[in-house]
Amino acid sequence: MKEYHPGRYSYVLLSGKLYSHLLAVDEAAQSYLDTTIPRMAAAATVTEELKASDQMAWVGRMNAIHAQVEELIGTDLIYC
């Protein structure tokens, strides 16, 4: 885990780079989410057939996958 630098936020904010930095992180996180969820769902055999036959199981599995991907995004992109 990287060390926290209290002056880093102030530097990025005052240099005018905060918005572009946050936008880049947001775009990377959304791309990660959009590509990883379908791959994890396919690996876990969460299919349209499951959705048609047992909607509650499908929703539960998709929610679990979504939460896992959000945790990965936090670890890999935000808190790195």
C-alpha positions as CSV (number, residue, x, y, z in Angstrom):
1,M,0.0,0.0,0.0
2,K,1.3,3.4,-0.9
3,E,2.1,6.0,1.7
4,Y,-0.4,8.8,2.2
5,H,0.9,12.2,1.2
6,P,-1.2,15.0,2.8
7,G,0.1,17.7,0.4
8,R,-0.7,15.7,-2.7
9,Y,-4.4,16.6,-2.8
10,S,-3.6,20.3,-2.3
11,Y,-1.0,20.2,-5.0
12,V,-3.3,18.5,-7.5
13,L,-6.2,20.8,-6.6
14,L,-4.1,24.0,-6.8
15,S,-2.4,23.0,-10.1
16,G,-5.8,22.6,-11.8
17,K,-5.2,18.9,-12.5
18,L,-7.8,17.5,-10.0
19,Y,-10.7,17.4,-12.4
20,S,-8.8,15.8,-15.2
21,H,-7.3,13.2,-12.8
22,L,-10.7,12.3,-11.3
23,L,-12.2,12.1,-14.8
24,A,-9.4,9.7,-15.9
25,V,-9.9,7.5,-12.8
26,D,-13.7,7.5,-13.4
27,E,-13.3,6.5,-17.0
28,A,-10.9,3.7,-16.1
29,A,-13.2,2.5,-13.4
30,Q,-16.2,2.4,-15.7
31,S,-14.3,0.6,-18.4
32,Y,-13.0,-1.9,-15.9
33,L,-16.6,-2.4,-14.6
34,D,-18.0,-2.8,-18.1
35,T,-15.4,-5.4,-19.2
36,T,-15.0,-7.4,-16.0
37,I,-18.6,-8.0,-15.0
38,P,-19.5,-9.9,-18.2
39,R,-16.3,-12.0,-18.0
40,M,-16.9,-12.9,-14.3
41,A,-20.6,-13.7,-15.1
42,A,-19.6,-16.0,-17.9
43,A,-17.0,-17.7,-15.7
44,A,-19.6,-18.2,-12.9
45,T,-22.2,-19.5,-15.5
46,V,-24.6,-16.6,-14.8
47,T,-26.5,-16.8,-18.1
48,E,-29.7,-15.5,-19.7
49,E,-31.1,-19.0,-19.2
50,L,-30.6,-18.7,-15.4
51,K,-32.2,-15.2,-15.6
52,A,-35.3,-16.7,-17.3
53,S,-35.6,-19.7,-15.0
54,D,-34.7,-18.2,-11.6
55,Q,-34.6,-14.5,-11.5
56,M,-33.8,-14.2,-7.8
57,A,-30.7,-16.4,-8.1
58,W,-29.6,-14.4,-11.2
59,V,-30.0,-11.1,-9.3
60,G,-28.2,-12.4,-6.3
61,R,-25.2,-13.7,-8.3
62,M,-25.0,-10.5,-10.4
63,N,-25.1,-8.4,-7.2
64,A,-22.3,-10.5,-5.8
65,I,-20.2,-10.1,-9.0
66,H,-20.9,-6.4,-9.1
67,A,-19.7,-6.0,-5.5
68,Q,-16.6,-8.1,-6.2
69,V,-15.7,-5.9,-9.2
70,E,-16.3,-2.7,-7.2
71,E,-13.9,-4.0,-4.6
72,L,-11.3,-4.8,-7.3
73,I,-11.7,-1.3,-8.7
74,G,-11.1,0.2,-5.3
75,T,-8.0,-1.9,-4.7
76,D,-6.5,-1.6,-8.2
77,L,-7.5,2.0,-9.3
78,I,-8.6,4.1,-6.4
79,Y,-6.6,3.2,-3.3
80,C,-3.4,2.2,-5.1
